[in-house]
Structure formats: structure tokens, C-alpha cells
């Protein structure tokens, strides 16, 4: 089971840009990142059992909240997850699209 992330204009958009997959093995890193700050995006995206929708404004807010963590000393798996999430958010932001997470 995985959690698929894609960028699109809506749930039923004819074109969806698949970006990444989040797996259960990444949950420990999520838990540690969540403890490092109050980032709503992390708490929502860590719930791999619920579909999530993030507007472009929410994408940009999440990106602004996560970028400062680049300066923090992180465990290697936290750093890897942070890089993945920043890449996903940056892609959606650059394309001016919302971000969608689908529990698979």
C-alpha cells in the first residue's frame, strides 16, 4: 500500500501529474519531522489512510513552513523525506497546481 501524490487542477482533472509515492516505511521519519514544528501539512500528509487535497495557497504555505527545516540537523531518513516533500511542493507550486494525495 502506498500514498500517491499528484498535481492537478482538481480531483477529476483530465491531466494529472504524478509526482511521488509515500510508503509506510516513511512514517517514523514523519513522526520525527512533525515533532520539530507545527506544520499542518505534515500532519495531514502523514495520514496515509485518507485522501488529501491542498490548494495552491496551501502548497505555498507548506513550502514556506518546510524550507526552514533545511537548516536543522536532521536524521538521514528525515532529511530524505524533507527533500522529497519539498520537491513535491515545489513542483506543484511551480506548475501553479493543487496537490492531491490518494490513499492506495
Secondary structure, 3 states (H helix, E strand, C coil): CEEEEEEECCCCCCCCEEEEEEEHHHHHHHHHHHHCCCCHHHHHHCCCCCCEEECHHHHHHHHHHHHHHHHCCCCHHHHHHHHHHHHHHHHHHHHCCEEEEEEC
